[in-house]
Amino acid sequence: MPKQTFFNLPEQKRKILMEAAEKEFTRVPIFEASIANIIKMANIPRGSFYQYFADKEDLYFYLLDEKLKEGREDFIVLLKKHKGDIIDALTEMYNRFLVKLPDEEEHNFLKNAFLYATHKVEHSLMDFFDFTLNNERFKEITGLIDKQRFTIEEDKDLYHILQIVTAVAFRNFIEKISKKMSDEEAMKHFTFEIDLIKYGIYKRDQ
């Protein structure tokens, strides 16, 4: 997490630093990124950088977490729109994500995050719904989900459902960029896989 000195900066200065960081992490994966390039683009001294962040990893994960936070908020809006249907909400969210993606910088930033993921990056991405049962945001989401659609009986099991469907979306995106699939192909694969979860892979007893 950033140090308090970062949050004490004027909003415009924080924005400039974040934009510089995103450009560098878009250009190359985190392990190749250069603090020198970031501070040059942000026009700040190297010493100031370390007053805000411990290192480039600290800056990277803050930037990544902010992007994931935006995604979580979008999911809540869609969950309300789809009256608690978690599958329909995630499907629309993923479709919007693919449509929005053509922005080259956004694409490259996410490509570097997914294709060159360290264990810590994977942990951040897979914990898209990083909530515990005592977390107010998790309680908000579980309150919105139509639980009557599921065979589960306890809220704590919803966490695992969220993890599973999120993993499908992330794996699908990795396949899309590694195989250079079109949005239509990626969405077709995603819908097929998510329907397997929704309807099950075993035949129902006759």
NUPA-231799 format. One line per 2 residues: their letters; for each residue y, x, z of N, C-alpha, C. Coordinates in steps of 0.05 Angstrom, whole numbers, plus 5000, padded with zeros to 4 digits. Layout:
BEGIN
A) Y/X/Z/Y/X/Z/Y/X/Z; ...;
This chain:
BEGIN
MP) 4976/5017/5000/5000/5000/5000/5025/5017/5000; 5046/5008/4987/5071/5023/4988/5082/5026/5016;
KQ) 5098/5047/5020/5111/5051/5046/5135/5031/5048; 5144/5027/5072/5166/5008/5076/5191/5016/5060;
TF) 5195/5043/5056/5218/5052/5041/5219/5040/5013; 5195/5035/5001/5194/5023/4975/5205/4994/4976;
FN) 5197/4979/4996/5206/4952/4998/5235/4950/5006; 5246/4971/5017/5274/4972/5024/5292/4977/5000;
LP) 5280/4985/4977/5295/4991/4953/5307/4965/4942; 5329/4966/4928/5339/4943/4913/5318/4933/4893;
EQ) 5318/4908/4888/5297/4896/4870/5297/4910/4843; 5320/4916/4832/5322/4928/4805/5309/4955/4805;
KR) 5313/4971/4826/5300/4997/4827/5270/4996/4830; 5261/4976/4845/5232/4972/4847/5220/4964/4820;
KI) 5235/4947/4806/5226/4938/4780/5224/4961/4760; 5244/4978/4760/5244/5001/4742/5220/5020/4747;
LM) 5214/5025/4773/5192/5042/4780/5166/5029/4772; 5163/5003/4776/5138/4989/4768/5134/4989/4738;
EA) 5156/4986/4723/5154/4987/4694/5146/5014/4684; 5157/5035/4697/5150/5063/4689/5120/5068/4695;
AE) 5111/5058/4718/5083/5061/4726/5065/5047/4706; 5072/5023/4699/5055/5008/4681/5053/5021/4653;
KE) 5075/5032/4644/5075/5046/4618/5056/5070/4619; 5056/5085/4642/5039/5109/4644/5010/5100/4647;
FT) 5004/5080/4662/4976/5071/4666/4966/5056/4642; 4985/5048/4624/4977/5036/4599/4970/5058/4579;
RV) 4984/5080/4581/4980/5102/4562/4953/5115/4566; 4946/5119/4591/4921/5134/4598/4908/5121/4622;
PI) 4882/5126/4627/4869/5117/4651/4881/5130/4676; 4876/5120/4699/4888/5129/4724/4884/5159/4729;
FE) 4860/5169/4723/4854/5197/4729/4869/5216/4711; 4880/5206/4688/4895/5223/4670/4925/5219/4673;
AS) 4933/5199/4689/4961/5191/4692/4977/5214/4705; 5002/5216/4699/5019/5237/4709/5043/5226/4725;
IA) 5045/5235/4750/5068/5228/4767/5093/5237/4754; 5092/5261/4741/5116/5272/4728/5127/5253/4707;
NI) 5109/5241/4692/5118/5222/4671/5130/5197/4684; 5118/5188/4705/5128/5164/4719/5156/5168/4730;
IK) 5160/5190/4744/5186/5195/4757/5208/5201/4735; 5199/5212/4713/5218/5218/4691/5228/5191/4679;
MA) 5209/5173/4674/5216/5147/4663/5233/5130/4682; 5226/5133/4708/5240/5117/4729/5266/5131/4737;
NI) 5269/5156/4729/5294/5171/4736/5297/5174/4766; 5275/5183/4779/5277/5188/4808/5266/5215/4814;
PR) 5274/5229/4836/5263/5255/4843/5234/5252/4852; 5219/5274/4849/5191/5273/4858/5189/5267/4888;
GS) 5208/5279/4903/5208/5274/4932/5211/5245/4939; 5227/5231/4923/5231/5202/4928/5205/5187/4923;
FY) 5190/5195/4903/5165/5182/4897/5147/5181/4922; 5145/5204/4935/5127/5206/4958/5138/5192/4983;
QY) 5163/5184/4981/5174/5168/5003/5166/5138/4999; 5157/5132/4974/5150/5104/4968/5119/5101/4968;
FA) 5105/5121/4957/5076/5119/4954/5063/5145/4963; 5038/5142/4972/5024/5166/4981/5016/5184/4957;
DK) 5009/5171/4935/5000/5186/4911/4999/5166/4888; 4990/5175/4865/4990/5157/4841/4969/5135/4845;
ED) 4947/5140/4860/4927/5119/4864/4939/5096/4881; 4955/5104/4900/4969/5084/4917/4987/5066/4900;
LY) 5001/5078/4882/5019/5063/4863/5002/5045/4845; 4981/5057/4834/4964/5042/4814/4952/5017/4827;
FY) 4941/5020/4850/4927/4997/4862/4947/4976/4872; 4971/4984/4878/4992/4964/4885/4998/4948/4859;
LL) 5002/4962/4837/5008/4949/4812/4985/4931/4803; 4960/4940/4806/4937/4924/4798/4935/4900/4816;
DE) 4939/4903/4842/4937/4881/4861/4958/4860/4855; 4982/4868/4847/5003/4849/4840/4995/4832/4816;
KL) 4982/4845/4796/4973/4830/4773/4951/4810/4780; 4933/4819/4798/4912/4801/4807/4923/4778/4823;
KE) 4944/4783/4838/4957/4763/4855/4968/4741/4837; 4981/4749/4814/4991/4729/4795/4969/4712/4784;
GR) 4946/4725/4779/4923/4710/4769/4913/4690/4788; 4912/4697/4814/4903/4678/4834/4921/4654/4836;
ED) 4947/4658/4834/4966/4636/4835/4962/4617/4811; 4957/4629/4788/4952/4613/4764/4927/4596/4767;
FI) 4906/4608/4780/4881/4594/4784/4885/4569/4802; 4901/4572/4822/4906/4549/4840/4920/4527/4825;
VL) 4939/4533/4808/4952/4513/4792/4932/4498/4774; 4914/4514/4761/4894/4502/4743/4873/4486/4759;
LK) 4867/4495/4782/4848/4480/4799/4858/4452/4806; 4884/4451/4811/4897/4425/4816/4896/4408/4791;
KH) 4902/4421/4768/4903/4406/4743/4876/4394/4736; 4854/4409/4742/4827/4400/4735/4814/4385/4758;
KG) 4830/4376/4778/4820/4360/4800/4796/4372/4814; 4798/4398/4819/4778/4411/4835/4754/4422/4821;
DI) 4753/4419/4794/4731/4429/4778/4734/4459/4774; 4720/4475/4789/4724/4504/4788/4716/4516/4761;
ID) 4696/4505/4748/4687/4516/4722/4708/4510/4701; 4718/4486/4699/4739/4479/4679/4764/4495/4684;
AL) 4771/4498/4710/4795/4514/4716/4793/4543/4707; 4770/4555/4713/4766/4583/4705/4764/4586/4675;
TE) 4752/4567/4662/4749/4568/4633/4777/4567/4619; 4794/4549/4629/4821/4548/4617/4837/4573/4624;
MY) 4833/4583/4648/4848/4607/4656/4840/4631/4639; 4814/4634/4634/4804/4656/4617/4813/4653/4588;
NR) 4814/4628/4578/4823/4623/4551/4853/4631/4549; 4869/4623/4569/4897/4630/4569/4901/4660/4570;
FL) 4884/4673/4585/4885/4702/4588/4881/4716/4561; 4861/4706/4546/4855/4718/4520/4878/4713/4500;
VK) 4889/4689/4501/4911/4682/4483/4936/4699/4489; 4941/4704/4515/4964/4719/4523/4961/4749/4517;
LP) 4936/4757/4516/4930/4786/4515/4941/4802/4492; 4946/4791/4469/4955/4808/4446/4977/4827/4452;
DE) 4993/4823/4473/5013/4842/4481/4999/4869/4485; 5006/4889/4468/4991/4914/4467/4991/4929/4494;
EE) 5014/4930/4507/5015/4944/4533/4997/4931/4554; 4998/4904/4555/4981/4890/4574/4952/4895/4568;
HN) 4945/4894/4543/4917/4899/4534/4908/4927/4542; 4924/4947/4537/4916/4974/4543/4914/4979/4573;
FL) 4932/4968/4588/4931/4971/4617/4905/4960/4628; 4898/4936/4619/4873/4924/4629/4848/4938/4618;
KN) 4850/4947/4593/4828/4962/4581/4822/4987/4597; 4843/5001/4604/4839/5025/4621/4828/5018/4648;
AF) 4836/4996/4659/4826/4988/4685/4797/4981/4684; 4788/4967/4663/4761/4959/4661/4742/4981/4651;
LY) 4750/4994/4630/4731/5013/4617/4729/5040/4632; 4749/5047/4648/4749/5072/4662/4750/5067/4693;
AT) 4736/5045/4701/4738/5037/4728/4723/5056/4747; 4737/5063/4769/4724/5077/4791/4712/5055/4810;
HK) 4698/5064/4830/4686/5045/4849/4709/5028/4862; 4731/5041/4868/4753/5027/4881/4766/5007/4862;
VE) 4768/5014/4836/4779/4995/4816/4760/4971/4813; 4734/4977/4811/4714/4955/4809/4716/4937/4833;
HS) 4720/4948/4857/4722/4932/4881/4746/4914/4879; 4769/4924/4870/4793/4907/4868/4789/4885/4847;
LM) 4777/4892/4825/4773/4872/4804/4753/4851/4812; 4731/4859/4824/4710/4840/4831/4719/4823/4855;
DF) 4738/4833/4871/4748/4817/4893/4773/4802/4885; 4772/4791/4861/4795/4775/4851/4802/4753/4871;
FD) 4781/4741/4883/4785/4722/4904/4778/4736/4930; 4797/4753/4939/4793/4770/4962/4801/4754/4987;
FT) 4785/4734/4994/4792/4717/5016/4770/4717/5037; 4777/4712/5062/4757/4708/5083/4760/4679/5092;
LN) 4742/4670/5108/4743/4642/5117/4767/4637/5134; 4779/4658/5145/4803/4654/5162/4829/4657/5147;
NE) 4827/4663/5121/4850/4667/5105/4861/4641/5095; 4888/4637/5098/4900/4612/5091/4897/4606/5061;
RF) 4898/4627/5044/4896/4622/5015/4868/4613/5008; 4847/4624/5021/4820/4615/5016/4817/4586/5025;
KE) 4828/4579/5048/4827/4552/5057/4840/4533/5038; 4862/4542/5026/4876/4525/5006/4858/4520/4982;
IT) 4845/4541/4972/4828/4538/4949/4804/4521/4955; 4791/4525/4978/4767/4509/4985/4775/4480/4989;
GL) 4800/4476/4998/4809/4448/5001/4814/4434/4975; 4819/4449/4954/4824/4438/4927/4798/4434/4911;
ID) 4778/4449/4917/4753/4448/4902/4738/4422/4908; 4728/4409/4887/4712/4385/4890/4683/4393/4897;
KQ) 4677/4393/4922/4652/4404/4932/4628/4385/4926; 4634/4360/4919/4613/4341/4913/4598/4349/4887;
RF) 4611/4366/4871/4598/4375/4847/4575/4395/4852; 4575/4407/4875/4556/4429/4881/4533/4420/4899;
TI) 4512/4436/4899/4489/4432/4916/4493/4445/4943; 4514/4461/4946/4519/4475/4972/4532/4456/4992;
EE) 4530/4463/5017/4540/4446/5038/4562/4459/5055; 4564/4486/5054/4583/4499/5071/4605/4514/5055;
DK) 4629/4514/5066/4652/4527/5052/4646/4556/5047; 4633/4569/5066/4628/4598/5062/4612/4604/5037;
DL) 4597/4585/5028/4581/4590/5003/4599/4589/4978; 4622/4576/4981/4641/4576/4958/4650/4603/4951;
YH) 4653/4621/4971/4661/4648/4965/4642/4661/4945; 4616/4657/4948/4597/4669/4930/4598/4657/4903;
IL) 4604/4631/4901/4607/4618/4875/4631/4630/4861; 4653/4633/4875/4677/4645/4863/4671/4674/4853;
QI) 4656/4689/4869/4649/4716/4861/4632/4716/4835; 4613/4698/4834/4595/4697/4810/4610/4690/4785;
VT) 4626/4669/4786/4640/4660/4761/4661/4681/4753; 4673/4694/4773/4692/4715/4766/4679/4738/4753;
AV) 4655/4745/4763/4640/4767/4751/4633/4762/4722; 4627/4737/4716/4621/4729/4688/4645/4734/4670;
AF) 4669/4726/4680/4693/4730/4664/4700/4760/4660; 4697/4776/4681/4703/4804/4679/4683/4818/4660;
RN) 4658/4811/4663/4638/4824/4646/4642/4816/4617; 4650/4791/4612/4655/4782/4585/4679/4797/4573;
FI) 4700/4802/4589/4723/4817/4579/4715/4846/4572; 4699/4858/4588/4690/4885/4582/4675/4886/4556;
EK) 4658/4866/4552/4643/4864/4527/4662/4860/4503; 4682/4843/4507/4701/4838/4486/4715/4863/4476;
IS) 4725/4879/4495/4741/4902/4487/4723/4925/4478; 4699/4927/4489/4681/4949/4481/4669/4944/4454;
KK) 4664/4918/4448/4652/4911/4422/4673/4901/4402; 4698/4901/4410/4720/4892/4393/4716/4864/4382;
MS) 4708/4846/4400/4703/4818/4393/4729/4803/4390; 4729/4783/4374/4752/4765/4371/4754/4747/4396;
DE) 4777/4735/4399/4781/4716/4421/4760/4694/4419; 4756/4684/4395/4737/4662/4391/4709/4670/4399;
EA) 4700/4694/4391/4673/4703/4398/4670/4706/4428; 4691/4718/4440/4690/4723/4469/4688/4696/4484;
MK) 4704/4677/4475/4705/4651/4488/4678/4636/4485; 4666/4639/4462/4640/4627/4456/4619/4638/4475;
HF) 4619/4665/4478/4600/4678/4497/4605/4669/4525; 4630/4669/4533/4637/4661/4560/4629/4633/4566;
TF) 4634/4614/4548/4627/4586/4552/4597/4583/4555; 4582/4597/4539/4553/4596/4540/4543/4605/4568;
EI) 4554/4628/4577/4545/4639/4602/4553/4622/4626; 4578/4612/4625/4587/4595/4647/4572/4569/4648;
DL) 4564/4559/4625/4548/4534/4624/4521/4538/4636; 4510/4562/4634/4484/4568/4646/4487/4566/4677;
IK) 4509/4575/4687/4514/4573/4716/4519/4544/4723; 4534/4530/4707/4541/4502/4713/4517/4483/4712;
YG) 4499/4487/4693/4477/4469/4690/4450/4481/4699; 4449/4507/4704/4425/4520/4714/4407/4530/4692;
IY) 4389/4548/4699/4371/4560/4679/4343/4549/4681; 4337/4535/4703/4310/4524/4706/4311/4494/4697;
KR) 4289/4485/4686/4287/4457/4679/4285/4440/4704; 4298/4417/4704/4296/4400/4727/4268/4387/4728;
DQ) 4258/4382/4751/4232/4369/4754/4233/4341/4742; 4213/4335/4727/4212/4309/4713/4201/4288/4733;
